Amino acid sequence: MQKVSGVNRRNLTKYYRLLIKEFNWQIPVVDPTQCVVRIANNAGVSEKTKRTAIDILHKVKQQGFIDGKDPTSVAAAAIYIF
């Protein structure tokens, strides 16, 4: 995107946040538990691992540790932990 627009990443993110704020847009947030199933299926892990990873995500989500983090990365980490 930077090459096409000629604007550096810092300014792009600033303008993106400004647009969201000015137009009161609601950006959908992806739930990491949805990513667990997709990643686990691609990796060929067991159902027990999927369930355990989802349980881990529920516990961590209640603590508020995953707010603002990339959902795909968080899901992959939960699978890797188990």
C-alpha positions in Angstrom: 0.0 0.0 0.0 2.9 2.4 0.7 4.3 2.0 -2.8 1.0 2.7 -4.4 0.0 5.7 -2.3 3.5 7.2 -1.8 2.6 7.7 1.9 4.6 6.0 4.7 3.1 3.4 7.0 2.9 5.7 10.0 0.8 8.3 8.1 -1.4 5.6 6.5 -2.3 4.2 9.9 -3.0 7.7 11.3 -5.3 8.5 8.4 -7.0 5.1 8.7 -7.8 5.8 12.4 -9.0 9.3 11.6 -11.4 8.0 8.9 -12.8 5.4 11.3 -13.3 8.0 14.0 -14.8 10.7 11.8 -17.3 8.4 10.1 -18.1 6.4 13.3 -17.3 3.2 11.4 -17.6 -0.1 13.3 -14.8 -2.4 12.2 -15.6 -6.1 12.8 -13.2 -7.8 15.2 -12.2 -11.3 14.3 -12.5 -13.8 17.2 -9.3 -15.8 17.6 -11.4 -19.0 18.3 -12.6 -18.9 14.7 -9.0 -18.9 13.5 -8.1 -21.9 15.7 -10.3 -24.2 13.7 -8.9 -23.0 10.4 -5.3 -23.2 11.5 -5.8 -26.6 13.2 -7.4 -28.1 10.2 -4.6 -26.9 8.0 -2.0 -28.3 10.4 -3.9 -31.6 10.9 -4.0 -31.5 14.7 -6.4 -33.5 16.8 -9.8 -32.4 18.0 -8.5 -32.5 21.6 -5.9 -30.0 20.7 -8.5 -27.7 19.0 -10.7 -27.9 22.1 -7.8 -27.2 24.5 -6.6 -24.3 22.4 -10.1 -22.8 22.4 -10.3 -23.3 26.2 -6.9 -21.5 26.5 -8.2 -18.6 24.4 -11.4 -18.3 26.5 -9.4 -18.0 29.7 -6.9 -15.5 28.3 -9.7 -13.5 26.8 -11.4 -13.2 30.2 -8.1 -11.7 31.5 -8.0 -9.2 28.7 -4.6 -10.2 27.5 -5.5 -10.6 23.8 -7.2 -7.2 23.2 -5.6 -5.5 20.2 -3.5 -8.5 19.2 -3.6 -10.2 15.8 -6.2 -12.9 16.1 -4.4 -15.3 13.8 -1.2 -15.1 15.8 -3.0 -15.5 19.1 -4.8 -18.6 17.7 -1.6 -20.1 16.5 0.1 -19.5 19.8 -2.8 -21.2 21.7 -2.4 -24.3 19.4 1.4 -24.3 19.8 1.1 -24.1 23.6 -0.7 -27.4 23.8 
